[in-house]
Amino acid sequence: MALSAGVIKVTVEYAKGLKDTDLFSKIDPYAVLKVGNQKFRTRTLQGAGTSPVWNETFTFNVINENMLEITLFDEDVTRDDVLGSASIPLAKARIHKEDRLQAPVIRPKSLRQKGFVSIHLKFEPNDALLTPPTQQTPNAQQASYTPYQTPQYSQYPPAYPQYPPPSTPSGYPGYPPAAPVYRYPPTAGYTSAPAVYPSYSPYPPAMPHYQAAPPAPYGGYSTPCGYHH
C-alpha cells in the first residue's frame, strides 16, 4: 500500500541506560536525527549522564522515506564519543497518524543494546509534496522575455540657436568712417638734362697779388718815403 506524503514531527523525549564513556565525570549527551537527506541535532545536555531528557521536536518532509535514524553522542573537548544508534520505522505513524515507542540503542562495536531512547511521532498528510514545482517551458520563457531595445540617439547634437548681431545702443554714435587714403602724386620725370651745370672751384679765390717795388740801383740807397736826414 502506497503511503501518503506529508510532514512528520519527531519529538525526542528522553533516553535511559546509555553507556557511560567518562571515567571521572558524567557524560554530556546529544542526539543527531536523520531522515533521508534531512538532518537535525538536539542541544547538548552538560552533565546529564546516562538518562538525559530533551523533549525537542523536529519536522521532516516525507515522501518515500520510511526510516528515522538517531545517533547519540557524548560531547568531549577533543573528540565526541558515539554512545549508540537507533533505527525507527515511520510506516506505522504514516498510517495511524501517530506513534510512540522506545527504540533500543545499539552500541557501534559490540552491536549489543545499551539503553533506549523514547520517541513520539505525529504525521500530517500533504499531497502537495508530490507535485513538483512548476517550471516554465523554453517557449513560455521566451514569450515572457522582452529583448532590450537600444535607445536611438541623434548622430549630431542639435544646432545651437542663432543669436542676432549686437545692436548699437540708442543714442550712441556708431563707428566713425574710415580715414581717407592719401596717395603721393606721381613723380614728374625729367624731359632732358640741363645743358650746362655751373662749375664750382673747390678752393676759395686767390688773394690779389701786389707787385714789389723795383730794387734800387746798385751802390746807392733810396730814401724811404717820409724819411729825411
Disulfide bonds with the S-S distance in Angstrom:
none
